[in-house]
Amino acid sequence: MKRGLDEETIKATVLALAMREGRALSPDSPEFSQTVRQAALLISEYLATLNASPAGEAEALNGHWVATNAPETAYRTWGGTCFVWTGDPNLATRYARREDVERTHAEDEGVWKYIQLPPPSSGEASAEEPQKQRRFRHRKRGSTYTELGEGRLQTSSPVEDMASVTIYRDDKDGTLWARPVAEFHDGRFEELS
């Protein structure tokens, strides 16, 4: 693919989505291979639409569209079952094109306007500049893992909702794991060079 995700990132995403849906999906299964091919095709088709539309590509490169209220003090974000408000623009649900945010929030009575936010800050990885993946070894077990990045935990359990977690993949079997960031960096894991 010209711009977009490499095959390893697509595979990790497919596994993460399957895990999120509560499905056990083995990286060695035919279903996994077929799902990865379908995801790669969809991404290629989407990128082709951006390349066919200079305006769409410019929008994607210049930032992301979000839904906001009139004074631009609150932004719409997905709350798990419906859209809710957040005061943090970094948590807003982002759309690559204005028509996507307009279509999604057309009947949302609280939304007054659609604005374009700048690209993610340097703290967030972008599709154009992939973050270098670091490898770690669990000190007790000796197993190795590749850190995929950070995410936000959404839960109704005693764990803090929207807590930051480190997402990492087992180098041996491809299993994806998530652990609170502080716990991941408390000495249980040592970084490999």
VEXTORKOL-580799 format. One line per field, with one value per atom (N, C-alpha, C): residue number from 1; residue in three letters; x, y, z. Coordinates in pm, 1 decimal. Each point is the difference from the previous one (the first is absolute). Layout:
nr	[NUM/...]
rest	[ALA/...]
c1	[X/...]
c2	[Y/...]
c3	[Z/...]
# end
This chain:
nr	[1/1/1/2/2/2/3/3/3/4/4/4/5/5/5/6/6/6/7/7/7/8/8/8/9/9/9/10/10/10/11/11/11/12/12/12/13/13/13/14/14/14/15/15/15/16/16/16/17/17/17/18/18/18/19/19/19/20/20/20/21/21/21/22/22/22/23/23/23/24/24/24/25/25/25/26/26/26/27/27/27/28/28/28/29/29/29/30/30/30/31/31/31/32/32/32/33/33/33/34/34/34/35/35/35/36/36/36/37/37/37/38/38/38/39/39/39/40/40/40/41/41/41/42/42/42/43/43/43/44/44/44/45/45/45/46/46/46/47/47/47/48/48/48/49/49/49/50/50/50/51/51/51/52/52/52/53/53/53/54/54/54/55/55/55/56/56/56/57/57/57/58/58/58/59/59/59/60/60/60/61/61/61/62/62/62/63/63/63/64/64/64/65/65/65/66/66/66/67/67/67/68/68/68/69/69/69/70/70/70/71/71/71/72/72/72/73/73/73/74/74/74/75/75/75/76/76/76/77/77/77/78/78/78/79/79/79/80/80/80/81/81/81/82/82/82/83/83/83/84/84/84/85/85/85/86/86/86/87/87/87/88/88/88/89/89/89/90/90/90/91/91/91/92/92/92/93/93/93/94/94/94/95/95/95/96/96/96/97/97/97/98/98/98/99/99/99/100/100/100/101/101/101/102/102/102/103/103/103/104/104/104/105/105/105/106/106/106/107/107/107/108/108/108/109/109/109/110/110/110/111/111/111/112/112/112/113/113/113/114/114/114/115/115/115/116/116/116/117/117/117/118/118/118/119/119/119/120/120/120/121/121/121/122/122/122/123/123/123/124/124/124/125/125/125/126/126/126/127/127/127/128/128/128/129/129/129/130/130/130/131/131/131/132/132/132/133/133/133/134/134/134/135/135/135/136/136/136/137/137/137/138/138/138/139/139/139/140/140/140/141/141/141/142/142/142/143/143/143/144/144/144/145/145/145/146/146/146/147/147/147/148/148/148/149/149/149/150/150/150/151/151/151/152/152/152/153/153/153/154/154/154/155/155/155/156/156/156/157/157/157/158/158/158/159/159/159/160/160/160/161/161/161/162/162/162/163/163/163/164/164/164/165/165/165/166/166/166/167/167/167/168/168/168/169/169/169/170/170/170/171/171/171/172/172/172/173/173/173/174/174/174/175/175/175/176/176/176/177/177/177/178/178/178/179/179/179/180/180/180/181/181/181/182/182/182/183/183/183/184/184/184/185/185/185/186/186/186/187/187/187/188/188/188/189/189/189/190/190/190/191/191/191/192/192/192/193/193/193]
rest	[MET/MET/MET/LYS/LYS/LYS/ARG/ARG/ARG/GLY/GLY/GLY/LEU/LEU/LEU/ASP/ASP/ASP/GLU/GLU/GLU/GLU/GLU/GLU/THR/THR/THR/ILE/ILE/ILE/LYS/LYS/LYS/ALA/ALA/ALA/THR/THR/THR/VAL/VAL/VAL/LEU/LEU/LEU/ALA/ALA/ALA/LEU/LEU/LEU/ALA/ALA/ALA/MET/MET/MET/ARG/ARG/ARG/GLU/GLU/GLU/GLY/GLY/GLY/ARG/ARG/ARG/ALA/ALA/ALA/LEU/LEU/LEU/SER/SER/SER/PRO/PRO/PRO/ASP/ASP/ASP/SER/SER/SER/PRO/PRO/PRO/GLU/GLU/GLU/PHE/PHE/PHE/SER/SER/SER/GLN/GLN/GLN/THR/THR/THR/VAL/VAL/VAL/ARG/ARG/ARG/GLN/GLN/GLN/ALA/ALA/ALA/ALA/ALA/ALA/LEU/LEU/LEU/LEU/LEU/LEU/ILE/ILE/ILE/SER/SER/SER/GLU/GLU/GLU/TYR/TYR/TYR/LEU/LEU/LEU/ALA/ALA/ALA/THR/THR/THR/LEU/LEU/LEU/ASN/ASN/ASN/ALA/ALA/ALA/SER/SER/SER/PRO/PRO/PRO/ALA/ALA/ALA/GLY/GLY/GLY/GLU/GLU/GLU/ALA/ALA/ALA/GLU/GLU/GLU/ALA/ALA/ALA/LEU/LEU/LEU/ASN/ASN/ASN/GLY/GLY/GLY/HIS/HIS/HIS/TRP/TRP/TRP/VAL/VAL/VAL/ALA/ALA/ALA/THR/THR/THR/ASN/ASN/ASN/ALA/ALA/ALA/PRO/PRO/PRO/GLU/GLU/GLU/THR/THR/THR/ALA/ALA/ALA/TYR/TYR/TYR/ARG/ARG/ARG/THR/THR/THR/TRP/TRP/TRP/GLY/GLY/GLY/GLY/GLY/GLY/THR/THR/THR/CYS/CYS/CYS/PHE/PHE/PHE/VAL/VAL/VAL/TRP/TRP/TRP/THR/THR/THR/GLY/GLY/GLY/ASP/ASP/ASP/PRO/PRO/PRO/ASN/ASN/ASN/LEU/LEU/LEU/ALA/ALA/ALA/THR/THR/THR/ARG/ARG/ARG/TYR/TYR/TYR/ALA/ALA/ALA/ARG/ARG/ARG/ARG/ARG/ARG/GLU/GLU/GLU/ASP/ASP/ASP/VAL/VAL/VAL/GLU/GLU/GLU/ARG/ARG/ARG/THR/THR/THR/HIS/HIS/HIS/ALA/ALA/ALA/GLU/GLU/GLU/ASP/ASP/ASP/GLU/GLU/GLU/GLY/GLY/GLY/VAL/VAL/VAL/TRP/TRP/TRP/LYS/LYS/LYS/TYR/TYR/TYR/ILE/ILE/ILE/GLN/GLN/GLN/LEU/LEU/LEU/PRO/PRO/PRO/PRO/PRO/PRO/PRO/PRO/PRO/SER/SER/SER/SER/SER/SER/GLY/GLY/GLY/GLU/GLU/GLU/ALA/ALA/ALA/SER/SER/SER/ALA/ALA/ALA/GLU/GLU/GLU/GLU/GLU/GLU/PRO/PRO/PRO/GLN/GLN/GLN/LYS/LYS/LYS/GLN/GLN/GLN/ARG/ARG/ARG/ARG/ARG/ARG/PHE/PHE/PHE/ARG/ARG/ARG/HIS/HIS/HIS/ARG/ARG/ARG/LYS/LYS/LYS/ARG/ARG/ARG/GLY/GLY/GLY/SER/SER/SER/THR/THR/THR/TYR/TYR/TYR/THR/THR/THR/GLU/GLU/GLU/LEU/LEU/LEU/GLY/GLY/GLY/GLU/GLU/GLU/GLY/GLY/GLY/ARG/ARG/ARG/LEU/LEU/LEU/GLN/GLN/GLN/THR/THR/THR/SER/SER/SER/SER/SER/SER/PRO/PRO/PRO/VAL/VAL/VAL/GLU/GLU/GLU/ASP/ASP/ASP/MET/MET/MET/ALA/ALA/ALA/SER/SER/SER/VAL/VAL/VAL/THR/THR/THR/ILE/ILE/ILE/TYR/TYR/TYR/ARG/ARG/ARG/ASP/ASP/ASP/ASP/ASP/ASP/LYS/LYS/LYS/ASP/ASP/ASP/GLY/GLY/GLY/THR/THR/THR/LEU/LEU/LEU/TRP/TRP/TRP/ALA/ALA/ALA/ARG/ARG/ARG/PRO/PRO/PRO/VAL/VAL/VAL/ALA/ALA/ALA/GLU/GLU/GLU/PHE/PHE/PHE/HIS/HIS/HIS/ASP/ASP/ASP/GLY/GLY/GLY/ARG/ARG/ARG/PHE/PHE/PHE/GLU/GLU/GLU/GLU/GLU/GLU/LEU/LEU/LEU/SER/SER/SER]
c1	[84.3/-84.3/88.3/-44.3/77.3/3.1/-117.3/-13.1/-89.9/24.7/-92.3/71.8/-58.5/48.0/76.9/106.8/72.1/-73.1/41.5/-70.5/0.8/110.7/7.4/-100.0/-15.8/-94.6/-143.1/-28.2/-134.0/-27.2/98.2/-18.2/-26.4/77.5/-18.1/-137.9/-45.9/-130.8/-111.7/12.1/-100.7/-7.5/115.6/1.0/-61.6/32.1/-54.5/-151.8/-50.8/-144.2/-70.5/61.0/-58.8/-4.7/109.5/5.3/-104.1/-15.4/-98.4/-141.6/-24.6/-131.1/-16.7/104.8/-7.3/18.2/56.9/22.8/145.0/20.7/136.4/35.9/100.6/40.1/148.4/34.7/139.5/67.4/122.5/72.9/30.2/-12.4/26.4/-125.4/-115.7/-125.5/-29.3/-72.1/-40.7/-91.2/-83.3/-89.7/81.3/109.7/86.5/61.6/53.3/62.5/-100.1/-121.3/-103.3/-38.1/-13.3/-35.9/108.3/127.4/110.9/-3.7/-24.9/-8.5/-114.1/-115.8/-114.1/30.4/64.4/34.5/97.8/99.8/97.6/-68.8/-94.8/-73.9/-82.6/-70.3/-80.3/87.3/115.5/90.5/50.1/35.8/47.3/-108.0/-125.2/-110.9/-22.2/8.2/-18.5/110.5/124.0/111.1/-12.4/-53.6/-20.6/-101.6/-103.0/-97.6/64.9/92.8/70.8/87.1/67.4/87.2/-80.9/-122.0/-84.2/-60.8/-3.7/-60.1/104.3/60.3/101.9/-51.0/-125.2/-54.1/-5.8/-44.1/-6.6/136.6/99.5/135.0/53.0/-25.3/47.3/-62.6/-129.2/-65.8/65.5/27.5/57.2/138.7/77.3/135.4/0.8/-99.1/-2.3/-61.0/-66.2/-59.3/-121.6/-82.3/-117.4/-121.7/-113.6/-125.8/-62.2/-60.0/-69.8/-130.5/-93.5/-127.1/14.4/-49.5/14.5/-126.3/-5.1/-111.8/30.0/-92.5/15.6/125.2/30.6/119.8/130.2/-9.1/114.9/71.2/-79.3/56.2/-21.5/-81.4/-27.0/-2.3/43.8/13.8/-66.5/-54.1/-65.9/104.4/-19.2/84.4/-88.1/47.7/-79.6/11.0/-113.1/-2.5/-26.1/9.3/-21.7/-133.9/-106.6/-132.1/-62.1/53.4/-51.5/107.4/-24.2/92.2/-23.2/109.3/-5.6/91.9/-4.7/82.5/129.0/107.3/126.8/55.2/68.0/61.6/139.2/52.5/135.2/-6.5/47.5/-6.5/80.3/99.7/78.6/-79.4/-109.7/-83.9/-117.0/-17.2/-111.9/11.0/-113.9/-1.0/38.0/103.0/53.5/-43.8/-23.4/-41.5/96.1/33.6/94.7/-62.3/-131.4/-64.7/-118.8/-26.5/-111.9/-133.0/-17.0/-128.3/-25.8/105.7/-17.8/-55.4/56.0/-49.2/-140.6/-27.5/-134.2/-104.4/32.6/-94.5/-25.8/105.7/-13.1/-82.1/17.0/-65.2/-113.9/-53.3/-105.7/-121.2/-37.1/-118.4/35.9/123.6/46.6/-32.4/-102.5/-49.4/100.2/94.3/96.1/114.4/19.5/112.1/-39.8/82.6/-27.9/91.6/120.3/92.1/101.1/68.7/105.1/126.8/105.4/125.1/112.4/106.7/114.7/110.0/39.0/108.1/132.3/109.6/130.2/37.1/100.0/43.4/36.4/2.5/33.8/134.0/11.9/125.7/110.7/122.8/114.9/-5.2/-81.2/-13.8/-77.5/-76.2/-77.7/67.2/-2.8/58.9/-96.3/51.5/-84.4/23.2/-90.8/13.6/119.9/37.4/112.7/133.7/5.8/123.7/-21.4/16.4/-25.1/98.3/-50.5/81.0/89.8/125.2/93.0/-49.9/-15.8/-49.0/115.8/-20.0/102.9/-32.6/104.1/-18.5/40.0/-74.1/23.4/2.1/69.7/1.0/-60.6/-93.3/-56.7/107.2/32.6/113.1/-19.0/-120.6/-22.6/-13.8/-83.8/-30.0/103.3/65.5/98.0/-61.1/-132.8/-65.5/21.1/0.3/24.4/-126.6/-9.1/-118.4/41.8/-84.5/19.6/-105.6/44.5/-92.6/-62.4/-133.9/-70.6/-37.5/-14.2/-35.8/-83.1/-60.9/-85.8/-143.0/-93.3/-141.4/-69.2/-129.5/-78.9/-94.2/-5.9/-83.7/-139.1/-98.0/-137.1/-65.3/-46.5/-52.1/-100.1/-82.0/-89.1/43.6/111.6/55.4/68.2/50.5/66.4/123.1/52.1/113.3/-49.7/86.4/-38.3/-38.2/-118.1/-44.3/91.5/34.2/85.3/145.4/40.6/139.1/89.6/122.6/95.5/57.7/7.3/56.5/105.4/95.1/98.1/-51.0/0.8/-45.7/123.5/11.3/117.8/-36.9/84.8/-27.5/106.3/-44.5/90.7/72.8/133.2/78.2/-14.7/-36.0/-8.9/-132.7/-112.5/-129.2/-88.5/45.7/-76.3/-113.1/-16.9/-106.5/22.0/-107.4/7.5/-37.0/75.1/-22.2/-9.2/-67.4/-7.7/23.4/78.4/35.3/9.7/-42.2/14.9/144.3/14.9/132.3/98.1/-42.0/89.6/45.1/-90.1/33.1/96.2/-17.9/88.0/142.8/14.5/133.0/48.9/-53.8/41.1/114.9/61.0/113.3/-30.3/-127.1/-34.6/59.3/17.6/52.3/131.0/92.8/123.9/3.4/40.3/5.0/119.9/-22.5/107.7/53.7/129.1/57.6/-14.0]
c2	[-118.1/118.1/123.7/104.5/123.5/66.7/43.8/62.2/-90.5/-10.2/-77.9/-97.4/-114.9/-93.9/-114.4/-43.0/-116.1/-126.6/-113.4/-125.1/-37.0/23.3/-32.3/83.1/125.8/86.3/-46.1/-40.3/-50.7/-126.8/-90.5/-124.3/29.9/91.5/35.4/61.0/82.2/62.8/-103.5/-95.2/-106.3/-80.3/-34.5/-74.8/81.1/129.5/86.4/11.1/15.5/10.1/-130.4/-113.1/-129.0/-15.7/37.9/-9.0/91.6/119.2/96.3/-55.8/-77.7/-61.2/-129.2/-41.0/-122.3/-125.9/12.1/-117.4/-43.7/-132.0/-53.0/-21.5/70.1/-8.6/-30.3/-116.0/-41.3/58.6/53.1/54.9/-104.7/-129.7/-107.5/-48.0/51.8/-50.1/60.4/-74.3/53.3/122.4/2.0/114.1/127.4/-13.2/114.9/51.6/-90.0/38.9/70.1/-53.8/59.9/138.8/14.5/128.4/104.1/-41.3/92.4/45.2/-93.6/36.5/98.2/-25.7/90.3/138.0/5.3/128.9/76.5/-68.9/65.2/55.2/-76.2/45.1/124.1/-1.1/116.6/123.7/-17.8/112.9/52.6/-90.0/41.3/77.2/-50.3/68.8/138.4/10.8/129.4/97.2/-46.9/86.7/42.5/-88.1/35.3/113.4/0.7/110.1/130.8/-6.5/122.4/50.1/-92.7/38.9/51.3/-48.9/45.1/136.4/36.8/126.3/88.4/93.3/87.0/73.6/40.5/71.3/-92.3/-124.3/-96.3/-30.1/-12.1/-28.1/119.1/119.5/118.9/7.9/-31.3/2.5/-99.5/-121.5/-102.9/40.1/64.6/39.2/121.0/88.4/122.1/-18.4/-108.0/-21.5/-87.8/5.9/-85.7/82.5/-39.6/68.8/-57.1/87.3/-40.5/77.7/-55.1/67.6/73.9/124.4/80.9/81.4/61.3/87.6/140.8/94.5/134.3/73.8/0.4/73.7/-80.8/-119.4/-88.5/-32.5/-30.8/-37.0/-147.0/-68.0/-142.2/-69.2/-125.4/-76.2/-135.5/-52.2/-129.8/-111.5/-99.9/-118.8/-121.0/-116.4/-121.3/-47.8/-17.9/-42.2/-147.6/-80.5/-143.9/-42.3/73.3/-32.4/117.8/118.3/118.8/109.1/109.2/112.3/80.0/45.0/82.0/120.4/95.7/119.2/-15.6/58.3/8.6/141.1/50.5/131.6/-7.0/-119.4/-18.7/-29.1/91.9/-24.1/-122.2/-41.1/-118.1/-129.1/3.4/-118.5/-2.4/106.7/8.2/-107.6/-51.8/-92.9/78.2/-44.6/72.9/-66.8/83.0/-46.6/57.2/-79.0/44.8/105.7/-9.2/93.3/66.6/123.5/74.8/-71.9/-56.6/-66.3/-118.7/-63.8/-111.9/47.5/109.0/51.6/57.7/64.6/54.1/-111.8/-106.3/-111.5/-67.3/-20.8/-68.3/81.4/131.5/84.2/85.0/-38.8/78.3/21.2/-100.1/11.4/18.7/32.2/19.5/143.7/18.0/133.8/85.5/-61.9/77.1/57.2/-54.2/44.1/123.6/104.4/123.8/22.1/-54.1/21.8/-112.6/0.4/-96.7/80.6/-34.8/73.8/-98.2/54.3/-82.5/25.7/-104.9/11.4/-26.0/54.0/-26.2/-147.4/-43.7/-139.8/-30.1/-128.7/-35.9/59.3/31.3/56.3/-102.3/45.5/-88.6/-118.1/6.2/-111.5/-116.6/24.4/-105.3/-41.7/-131.5/-49.5/27.5/36.9/20.6/-111.3/-17.1/-103.9/26.7/128.2/34.6/-29.3/12.1/-20.3/-108.9/-128.2/-106.9/5.1/-28.5/1.1/-123.4/15.5/-111.8/-94.7/-127.0/-97.5/-49.4/5.0/-43.0/-140.5/-77.3/-136.3/-7.9/-84.1/-15.9/-148.3/-32.3/-136.0/7.0/-94.8/-9.4/-60.2/68.3/-40.9/-139.3/-34.7/-130.9/-112.5/19.8/-106.5/-11.1/110.3/-2.1/14.9/6.6/14.8/141.9/14.0/130.4/53.3/132.6/67.9/121.8/35.8/121.4/100.5/117.1/105.1/61.4/2.0/54.5/145.8/42.9/138.9/11.6/117.8/23.7/18.3/-34.7/17.3/48.6/9.3/38.9/-114.0/-35.1/-108.3/53.3/-60.4/38.8/-115.7/25.7/-108.0/52.5/-89.9/34.7/-75.9/-72.5/-74.6/96.0/-52.4/86.3/73.3/-41.5/70.8/135.9/101.0/134.5/2.9/53.2/12.0/95.9/-32.6/78.1/6.1/-96.1/-7.0/-31.7/51.1/-28.6/-138.9/-75.9/-134.5/-14.1/-89.1/-35.5/-126.1/0.4/-114.8/-67.3/-131.0/-70.7/-138.4/-54.0/-127.7/-101.6/-121.0/-109.8/-38.6/3.6/-31.5/-145.1/-89.0/-143.1/-36.8/37.7/-44.7/112.7/125.5/110.8/51.8/-55.5/45.8/146.5/78.1/140.8/14.2/84.3/23.9/150.0/37.9/139.6/4.3/96.2/13.2/148.6/45.8/142.1/45.5/120.4/50.4/-5.4/47.8/1.8/-140.8/-97.5/-138.2/-59.4/37.2/-53.1/49.3/122.0/60.2/-0.1/-90.6/-1.0/-96.2/-56.1/-90.1/-144.5/-33.1/-137.8/-38.3/100.9/-21.5/76.0/-59.8/70.4/18.0/119.7/28.0/-68.9/-60.1/-63.0/100.6/-6.8/97.6/-46.7]
c3	[0.0/0.0/0.0/-67.5/-5.4/136.6/47.8/130.4/79.8/126.7/79.6/90.7/19.4/98.5/-64.5/66.7/-49.4/44.2/-52.4/25.8/147.8/69.2/143.2/80.6/-36.1/70.2/-25.6/-124.1/-33.2/80.0/6.9/75.9/147.2/57.4/141.3/23.0/-94.3/11.8/-7.6/-93.1/-13.0/129.1/57.9/125.9/113.4/5.0/105.5/-11.3/-122.4/-18.5/35.9/-36.3/35.5/151.6/66.8/145.1/62.7/-56.1/51.0/-11.4/-107.1/-20.4/78.0/73.4/78.9/-81.2/-119.4/-85.3/11.7/5.7/-3.3/-146.8/-45.7/-140.8/-4.0/-50.4/-6.5/-123.9/15.5/-115.2/-107.4/35.7/-95.5/-73.0/36.3/-57.4/-136.9/-84.9/-130.1/15.0/104.5/22.9/23.5/76.0/26.8/-130.3/-81.2/-127.5/-90.7/-7.1/-84.6/52.8/131.1/58.9/-25.7/9.6/-26.3/-145.8/-93.8/-142.8/-24.0/62.1/-16.0/56.7/116.6/61.0/-88.2/-54.5/-88.2/-124.3/-54.8/-118.1/32.4/113.8/39.0/20.0/62.5/21.4/-133.6/-91.1/-133.0/-74.6/7.0/-67.0/59.8/132.3/65.0/-41.5/0.8/-39.1/-146.0/-84.2/-140.7/-11.6/86.4/-5.9/41.6/95.9/38.7/-114.2/-67.6/-110.4/-118.8/-16.4/-110.7/29.8/126.5/39.7/67.5/-76.2/60.4/123.3/-0.7/115.8/120.2/-20.6/109.2/56.5/-88.1/47.2/78.1/-47.2/70.4/138.4/10.4/130.0/94.5/-49.6/85.0/47.9/-85.6/38.1/93.2/-11.8/80.0/137.8/25.5/131.0/-8.7/103.8/7.4/39.2/-53.1/28.4/125.8/81.8/120.9/10.6/77.9/27.0/132.5/5.3/121.1/26.5/118.7/33.3/-51.8/19.6/-56.5/49.0/130.7/42.7/-16.0/-55.4/-20.8/131.1/103.4/129.3/32.1/-78.5/21.1/-136.7/-0.5/-124.6/16.9/-111.2/4.2/-5.5/88.1/1.2/24.8/-42.2/15.8/143.3/65.7/139.7/19.9/-104.2/12.3/-56.1/33.5/-53.4/-74.4/21.7/-67.5/4.4/-70.2/4.2/126.6/62.7/120.4/-21.7/93.4/-11.2/79.0/-50.0/71.6/-18.6/101.2/-11.8/-61.5/-16.8/-53.2/-150.1/-84.1/-144.1/-44.6/79.5/-34.6/13.7/76.1/17.0/-97.9/-78.0/-94.2/-106.8/-45.1/-111.6/-125.0/-69.1/-115.9/-129.8/-99.9/-132.1/-103.6/-100.1/-102.5/-90.9/-23.7/-93.0/67.1/-41.8/56.3/-23.9/-118.9/-28.8/92.4/51.2/92.1/134.1/54.9/127.2/-17.3/-111.2/-24.4/-6.3/-71.3/-14.2/135.4/77.9/128.7/99.6/0.2/100.1/-56.3/-114.3/-65.6/90.9/78.0/84.9/147.3/28.7/136.8/40.2/82.0/33.4/77.1/72.4/77.9/-82.3/-119.7/-82.5/-79.8/9.5/-71.0/-118.3/6.0/-111.5/-10.0/-112.8/-28.0/-23.8/71.6/-16.7/-30.8/-54.7/-33.2/103.2/70.6/97.5/-70.9/52.7/-60.7/14.0/-75.2/12.6/144.5/37.0/137.6/40.7/129.7/50.5/-10.8/21.0/-15.5/94.6/105.4/92.7/-59.1/-106.3/-62.3/-129.0/-28.4/-123.8/-114.0/-115.6/-116.7/-99.4/-94.6/-101.5/-88.8/-15.8/-85.7/66.3/134.5/72.3/103.9/-39.2/94.8/117.0/118.7/119.5/0.3/40.3/7.4/108.0/-35.6/96.5/85.7/131.5/93.3/48.7/32.0/48.7/147.0/74.2/142.3/36.1/109.8/53.9/139.5/28.1/134.1/89.6/109.6/84.3/60.9/45.6/63.9/-101.7/-103.0/-96.1/-111.7/-32.9/-108.3/-137.9/-8.5/-130.1/-51.9/-133.4/-60.5/-63.9/-3.4/-50.2/-81.2/-95.9/-77.9/43.2/43.3/41.5/-124.7/-8.1/-115.5/20.1/123.3/26.2/125.2/17.8/114.5/-46.8/85.2/-28.7/125.9/-4.9/116.1/33.2/126.0/46.3/29.3/-62.4/27.6/73.0/122.8/82.3/101.5/49.7/110.7/124.7/-7.8/113.0/97.1/113.2/97.6/-52.8/-113.6/-60.0/-47.5/4.6/-41.1/-148.2/-32.2/-138.1/-75.2/-121.4/-88.9/48.8/85.0/45.3/-119.6/1.0/-107.1/20.3/-108.5/3.9/-108.5/23.1/-102.0/-67.7/-132.2/-77.7/-56.4/23.6/-45.5/-51.3/-89.7/-66.9/40.3/34.4/31.6/-128.6/2.5/-119.4/-42.6/92.8/-32.4/-66.8/62.8/-54.0/-53.9/8.1/-56.7/87.0/120.4/89.3/35.3/-3.1/38.3/147.3/70.6/141.7/24.6/107.1/41.9/149.7/44.5/141.1/30.0/118.2/31.8/-24.9/-56.6/-39.0/116.9/117.1/116.0/36.7/-9.6/33.4/-103.2/-125.9/-104.8/20.5/51.0/15.6/144.9/86.0/140.9/29.4/-104.1/19.8/-32.4/-28.5/-37.0/-135.0/-84.3/-134.4/-16.0/-72.8/-34.4/-149.8/-43.2/-143.1/-62.9/-116.4/-76.4/-98.9/-28.5/-94.4/-142.6]
# end
